[in-house]
């Protein structure tokens, strides 16, 4: 029996994966990323299987996932479709899923912005015979068969706190700028941060948690407001890939580098200038392209009736992908977090 962060899991599920070649962030080269439009489709498919992905919004982060997914589609020979709403909009996500149901795709993978509001349309997809999975963010109360998880909430939440403490020290005030208020993954990380900080670093005080709705400009404004309202604040956490650069930008623009220390969940290219100038201490992430690959790979294997083992040798890059039930959720786990710093951020091209 394998474990995720000392939490027991059970497996295998009744319908997932085999083995395939996976590309890491360092090895993958972007192919037709989707930074401008709503959809992207892989070419050269050799099977009739179509796997579709509906992320929260159009963003560089999901472009990176798309690159990895297109590599999976090319390696395994199936059709990959990405269709993203322009901005974080639960109603727009639901509309895209309904369109994919009409197109009779084989698998729909979703990164839900509002899990509960999306659950009814996911049920419609399942009723139509379409396999449903979640990736990047889960919909716990939906019919999805498996969640492709980038990392355990415990590991990510603890890493964010530990990296913040490396910058600001283990005493003082801090605040969190999150994104979607209903995003299951962000809320799970925040819950871990609160409990872990209270236990390990009792000298820390959380002043506030605010929500910037996947909008970097709004995150900048909110971070500046937090610093004005709490003049003794020493740390800021950007909980997603738009608020992580947002809080760092706010520290840079207010001239508080070295006085207020930021960490977050940001992509390498978005965080590199802030890591280089010291407005961010670290970014806690994962191999985003590998997550995209694993999402597409899982969907394809669901469509073709393969069975996932408790530990899966996916490739030389992902030799031990674990599967099982974690906290009641059927889960495929990418692996431990990646810590981006000034020293290593330049190694990644997304």
Backbone torsions as a table, in degrees:
resi	resn	phi	psi	omega
1	UNK	NA	126.0	-179.1
2	UNK	-89.4	162.4	-179.2
3	UNK	-128.8	150.0	170.4
4	UNK	-109.7	107.7	175.8
5	UNK	52.9	46.2	178.7
6	UNK	68.5	9.9	175.0
7	UNK	-104.3	124.5	-173.9
8	UNK	-71.4	143.0	175.8
9	UNK	-125.9	159.2	-179.7
10	UNK	-125.2	144.6	-179.9
11	UNK	-162.7	176.5	4.6
12	UNK	-88.5	166.1	169.6
13	UNK	-72.7	168.1	-175.6
14	UNK	-83.6	-5.4	-176.3
15	UNK	-159.1	80.4	168.4
16	UNK	-149.6	-137.0	-134.2
17	UNK	-87.3	170.4	169.9
18	UNK	-128.0	-139.8	-179.0
19	UNK	-116.0	148.7	179.5
20	UNK	-160.8	170.5	178.3
21	UNK	-85.8	129.5	178.6
22	UNK	-119.7	140.1	179.3
23	UNK	-102.7	137.7	177.8
24	UNK	-86.8	173.8	179.8
25	UNK	-61.0	-34.4	-178.8
26	UNK	-74.2	-29.2	-172.9
27	UNK	-95.5	-28.4	-174.8
28	UNK	-73.0	142.8	170.7
29	UNK	-112.1	131.0	-174.7
30	UNK	-62.9	136.4	178.3
31	UNK	-126.0	106.1	174.6
32	UNK	60.4	50.8	179.7
33	UNK	-66.9	163.9	-168.6
34	UNK	-115.4	60.9	-177.5
35	UNK	-81.7	-17.0	-173.3
36	UNK	-115.3	-30.8	-173.4
37	UNK	-112.8	178.1	-174.5
38	UNK	-85.9	-22.7	-175.0
39	UNK	-138.6	154.3	177.4
40	UNK	-146.0	135.6	-177.1
41	UNK	-127.6	134.7	177.2
42	UNK	-73.0	157.9	179.2
43	UNK	-113.2	167.8	173.6
44	UNK	77.0	23.1	-179.1
45	UNK	-69.9	145.0	-179.1
46	UNK	-115.9	3.0	177.0
47	UNK	-127.8	172.2	-179.6
48	UNK	-89.8	3.6	-176.8
49	UNK	-77.3	133.5	174.5
50	UNK	-121.9	124.5	175.8
51	UNK	-112.5	126.0	-178.0
52	UNK	-115.7	146.4	-179.4
53	UNK	-127.1	131.7	178.0
54	UNK	-119.3	97.1	177.9
55	UNK	-77.9	179.9	-178.0
56	UNK	-67.3	-36.8	-175.7
57	UNK	-168.2	173.1	173.5
58	UNK	-77.2	120.3	-176.7
59	UNK	-160.9	157.0	-179.6
60	UNK	-59.2	-34.9	178.3
61	UNK	-57.5	-47.2	-178.6
62	UNK	-75.3	-24.7	169.9
63	UNK	-59.4	-42.3	179.4
64	UNK	-65.5	-42.2	174.4
65	UNK	-59.4	-40.6	-179.3
66	UNK	-61.6	-39.1	178.2
67	UNK	-59.5	-48.1	178.2
68	UNK	-63.2	-40.2	-180.0
69	UNK	-65.2	-39.5	177.7
70	UNK	-64.1	-34.1	175.8
71	UNK	-64.3	-39.5	177.2
72	UNK	-64.5	-43.9	-180.0
73	UNK	-61.5	-39.8	178.6
74	UNK	-67.5	-42.3	-177.9
75	UNK	-68.3	-38.0	-174.2
76	UNK	-98.1	-15.0	174.4
77	UNK	81.3	49.6	175.6
78	UNK	-135.9	173.7	-177.9
79	UNK	-93.9	129.3	178.9
80	UNK	-115.2	132.4	178.8
81	UNK	-127.9	127.5	170.4
82	UNK	-110.7	130.5	178.1
83	UNK	-136.7	111.5	-172.3
84	UNK	-119.5	137.9	171.2
85	UNK	-68.0	150.6	-178.8
86	UNK	-59.6	-37.8	179.2
87	UNK	-132.3	168.5	178.7
88	UNK	-66.9	108.1	-173.8
89	UNK	-148.8	103.8	-178.5
90	UNK	-55.2	-38.4	-180.0
91	UNK	-65.8	-39.5	178.2
92	UNK	-66.2	-40.3	175.6
93	UNK	-58.3	-46.5	-179.6
94	UNK	-61.3	-39.7	178.8
95	UNK	-63.7	-38.3	178.1
96	UNK	-65.9	-43.1	178.0
97	UNK	-60.2	-43.0	178.5
98	UNK	-61.1	-38.1	177.2
99	UNK	-64.6	-40.4	179.1
100	UNK	-67.2	-32.5	174.8
101	UNK	-62.3	-43.8	178.5
102	UNK	-63.3	-31.8	178.8
103	UNK	-77.6	-9.6	177.3
104	UNK	60.0	45.3	173.7
105	UNK	-67.9	164.7	-177.4
106	UNK	-85.6	-36.0	-176.8
107	UNK	-138.2	137.4	171.3
108	UNK	-118.7	121.1	173.0
109	UNK	-106.4	137.2	-176.2
110	UNK	-133.8	140.9	166.6
111	UNK	-105.7	91.6	-168.6
112	UNK	-67.4	135.5	171.7
113	UNK	-81.7	-42.6	175.4
114	UNK	-128.6	95.2	-171.2
115	UNK	-55.9	-43.7	-175.2
116	UNK	-69.3	-37.8	-179.7
117	UNK	-71.7	-24.0	179.8
118	UNK	-84.5	-19.4	-174.2
119	UNK	-55.1	-43.1	-178.4
120	UNK	-62.1	-40.2	-179.1
121	UNK	-73.5	-28.9	173.8
122	UNK	-67.0	-35.1	175.4
123	UNK	-64.1	-36.9	176.1
124	UNK	-62.6	-40.2	179.1
125	UNK	-62.9	-46.1	179.2
126	UNK	-62.1	-41.2	179.1
127	UNK	-62.4	-27.0	178.3
128	UNK	-84.4	4.0	177.9
129	UNK	88.1	13.6	-179.2
130	UNK	-95.0	135.6	174.9
131	UNK	-72.6	139.6	-176.8
132	UNK	-124.7	127.4	174.5
133	UNK	-133.2	161.8	171.6
134	UNK	-115.8	155.6	178.7
135	UNK	-150.6	144.6	179.1
136	UNK	76.3	-45.6	174.5
137	UNK	-141.8	141.0	-172.5
138	UNK	-97.4	164.9	170.6
139	UNK	-125.1	82.9	-170.4
140	UNK	-58.1	-30.3	-176.4
141	UNK	-98.2	23.6	-178.5
142	UNK	-109.2	-177.4	-178.5
143	UNK	-90.4	7.2	-177.6
144	UNK	-55.1	144.0	-176.7
145	UNK	-87.7	-24.8	-179.2
146	UNK	-157.7	149.7	175.8
147	UNK	-110.4	120.6	174.5
148	UNK	-86.3	105.0	-168.5
149	UNK	-101.9	128.4	-179.6
150	UNK	-72.1	-22.2	-179.7
151	UNK	176.3	154.1	-179.4
152	UNK	-66.8	148.7	176.8
153	UNK	-58.5	-37.7	-179.4
154	UNK	-61.8	-47.5	-177.6
155	UNK	-65.2	-43.3	-177.9
156	UNK	-70.0	-45.7	179.9
157	UNK	-61.2	-44.9	179.1
158	UNK	-64.5	-41.0	-179.6
159	UNK	-62.8	-39.7	178.4
160	UNK	-61.0	-44.1	179.5
161	UNK	-66.5	-46.8	-178.2
162	UNK	-60.8	-41.1	-179.4
163	UNK	-70.3	-35.1	176.1
164	UNK	-63.5	-43.4	-179.1
165	UNK	-64.0	-33.4	176.9
166	UNK	-59.5	-31.9	178.7
167	UNK	-86.0	-54.5	-170.9
168	UNK	-91.0	-12.0	-172.7
169	UNK	90.6	174.9	-172.2
170	UNK	-97.4	16.5	172.9
171	UNK	-135.5	151.2	176.6
172	UNK	123.8	177.2	-176.7
173	UNK	-93.2	145.3	175.0
174	UNK	-146.0	167.6	179.3
175	UNK	-143.5	161.9	-179.4
176	UNK	-120.1	129.6	171.4
177	UNK	-107.7	104.3	-179.7
178	UNK	-94.6	-167.4	-177.1
179	UNK	-122.3	-106.5	178.7
180	UNK	-66.6	128.0	-174.9
181	UNK	-67.5	-21.8	-178.2
182	UNK	-106.5	5.4	-178.2
183	UNK	-67.0	119.1	-173.0
184	UNK	-63.4	-40.3	-177.1
185	UNK	-68.0	-43.3	-179.2
186	UNK	-64.5	-42.3	-179.6
187	UNK	-66.4	-34.6	177.1
188	UNK	-66.7	-41.0	179.1
189	UNK	-64.2	-42.9	-178.7
190	UNK	-62.6	-41.4	178.6
191	UNK	-60.1	-41.1	177.4
192	UNK	-65.6	-43.6	-179.8
193	UNK	-57.8	-44.7	-179.2
194	UNK	-62.2	-49.4	-176.2
195	UNK	-70.5	-39.8	-178.4
196	UNK	-67.7	-44.9	179.5
197	UNK	-63.1	-41.2	-179.3
198	UNK	-63.2	-34.5	-177.2
199	UNK	-82.5	-46.3	-172.6
200	UNK	-90.6	-32.3	-176.1
201	UNK	-128.2	72.5	-175.9
202	UNK	-63.6	-13.6	177.9
203	UNK	-80.0	-5.2	177.8
204	UNK	-85.8	145.4	176.2
205	UNK	-129.2	120.4	177.1
206	UNK	-83.9	114.4	-178.5
207	UNK	-78.1	-42.5	-172.1
208	UNK	-165.0	153.6	168.1
209	UNK	-122.1	122.7	179.4
210	UNK	-124.2	165.6	-171.3
211	UNK	-128.1	124.2	-173.7
212	UNK	-106.7	5.9	171.8
213	UNK	56.1	46.8	175.4
214	UNK	57.7	32.0	-175.8
215	UNK	-124.2	110.9	-175.7
216	UNK	-63.9	-40.9	179.5
217	UNK	-61.5	-40.3	178.2
218	UNK	-67.1	-35.9	177.2
219	UNK	-64.2	-38.5	176.7
220	UNK	-60.6	-48.1	-178.9
221	UNK	-61.6	-44.6	-178.4
222	UNK	-65.9	-39.8	178.5
223	UNK	-63.7	-41.1	177.2
224	UNK	-63.5	-40.0	178.8
225	UNK	-65.2	-39.3	178.5
226	UNK	-63.3	-43.1	179.7
227	UNK	-65.6	-34.3	177.6
228	UNK	-71.5	-39.1	-178.3
229	UNK	-75.2	-26.6	-178.3
230	UNK	-126.7	80.5	-173.1
231	UNK	-62.8	-15.7	178.3
232	UNK	-95.3	6.7	-177.2
233	UNK	-62.4	139.3	-178.5
234	UNK	-119.4	-16.6	-176.5
235	UNK	-140.2	143.9	174.9
236	UNK	-132.6	135.7	176.3
237	UNK	-113.2	125.8	172.3
238	UNK	-97.2	112.1	-165.6
239	UNK	-81.0	-8.2	-179.9
240	UNK	-145.1	-178.6	-170.4
241	UNK	-76.4	-5.0	170.5
242	UNK	-102.3	-35.9	-179.4
243	UNK	-80.3	-22.4	177.6
244	UNK	-62.5	-52.5	174.0
245	UNK	-68.4	-26.5	-179.9
246	UNK	-63.7	-45.7	-179.2
247	UNK	-68.7	-35.2	177.6
248	UNK	-66.4	-41.4	178.3
249	UNK	-61.6	-39.0	179.4
250	UNK	-63.5	-41.3	178.2
251	UNK	-65.4	-41.2	178.3
252	UNK	-62.2	-47.7	-174.6
253	UNK	-70.9	-23.9	178.8
254	UNK	-94.4	3.8	177.8
255	UNK	68.0	32.1	-176.0
256	UNK	-110.0	22.2	175.0
257	UNK	-62.6	130.7	-177.1
258	UNK	88.5	-8.9	177.3
259	UNK	-111.8	-39.1	174.6
260	UNK	-119.6	128.5	-173.8
261	UNK	-110.3	132.5	-177.2
262	UNK	-118.1	148.7	169.1
263	UNK	-137.6	169.3	178.7
264	UNK	-178.3	-172.9	178.6
265	UNK	-109.7	86.8	-173.8
266	UNK	-128.4	151.7	179.0
267	UNK	-75.9	156.4	-174.4
268	UNK	-55.5	-50.8	-176.0
269	UNK	-65.7	-37.4	-179.5
270	UNK	-70.0	-28.4	-175.5
271	UNK	-95.9	-17.2	-173.3
272	UNK	-54.8	-48.0	-179.5
273	UNK	-63.2	-33.2	-178.9
274	UNK	-77.7	-34.3	173.5
275	UNK	-67.4	-38.9	-178.7
276	UNK	-67.4	-36.4	-177.3
277	UNK	-95.0	-0.5	174.5
278	UNK	88.9	1.1	177.6
279	UNK	-75.9	-14.6	170.8
280	UNK	-127.2	137.9	179.2
281	UNK	-86.8	-36.8	-177.3
282	UNK	-166.9	157.2	171.9
283	UNK	-122.4	131.6	179.2
284	UNK	-101.0	115.2	-175.2
285	UNK	-140.7	-151.5	178.0
286	UNK	-158.6	175.1	178.3
287	UNK	-75.7	99.2	-172.0
288	UNK	-66.4	-39.7	178.6
289	UNK	-65.9	-37.6	176.4
290	UNK	-65.3	-35.5	175.8
291	UNK	-62.6	-41.3	176.7
292	UNK	-63.4	-42.6	177.9
293	UNK	-60.3	-48.0	-177.5
294	UNK	-63.9	-35.1	177.5
295	UNK	-63.3	-49.8	-179.7
296	UNK	-65.4	-40.8	180.0
297	UNK	-62.2	-44.1	178.3
298	UNK	-63.2	-45.2	179.2
299	UNK	-60.3	-43.1	-179.9
300	UNK	-62.8	-42.4	-178.2
301	UNK	-70.4	-33.4	171.9
302	UNK	-59.7	-43.9	-177.8
303	UNK	-65.5	-28.9	-175.7
304	UNK	-104.5	8.2	170.5
305	UNK	76.5	21.3	177.6
306	UNK	-75.1	163.9	-179.7
307	UNK	-115.7	128.4	177.9
308	UNK	-83.8	137.2	177.0
309	UNK	-90.9	162.9	178.6
310	UNK	-56.4	-35.0	174.2
311	UNK	-132.1	127.5	-171.5
312	UNK	-119.5	125.9	174.4
313	UNK	-84.6	87.8	-175.5
314	UNK	-75.3	-42.3	-178.6
315	UNK	-168.9	179.3	175.0
316	UNK	-64.9	-26.2	178.1
317	UNK	-82.6	-30.7	179.4
318	UNK	-127.8	74.4	-172.4
319	UNK	-81.2	-10.8	-173.8
320	UNK	-147.2	59.5	177.4
321	UNK	-74.4	125.4	-176.1
322	UNK	-94.9	148.2	177.0
323	UNK	-134.9	144.4	176.0
324	UNK	167.4	-166.3	179.6
325	UNK	-105.2	116.5	179.5
326	UNK	-115.3	119.0	-177.9
327	UNK	52.7	38.4	177.8
328	UNK	83.2	1.6	-176.2
329	UNK	-109.5	120.8	172.4
330	UNK	-61.7	120.7	-166.3
331	UNK	-134.2	138.2	164.3
332	UNK	-109.9	121.9	-172.1
333	UNK	-106.2	122.4	178.3
334	UNK	-64.1	-49.5	179.5
335	UNK	150.3	-167.1	-176.4
336	UNK	-71.8	160.6	-179.8
337	UNK	-65.5	156.4	172.3
338	UNK	-104.7	128.3	178.3
339	UNK	-98.8	115.2	178.8
340	UNK	-94.6	130.9	177.5
341	UNK	-133.3	178.2	176.6
342	UNK	-58.1	-30.7	-175.5
343	UNK	-73.0	-31.7	-173.3
344	UNK	-120.2	-6.9	-172.6
345	UNK	-62.4	-29.7	-178.8
346	UNK	-70.1	-8.4	-179.9
347	UNK	-77.7	-11.4	-173.5
348	UNK	-112.7	142.5	-169.7
349	UNK	-111.4	25.6	178.8
350	UNK	-136.2	NA	NA
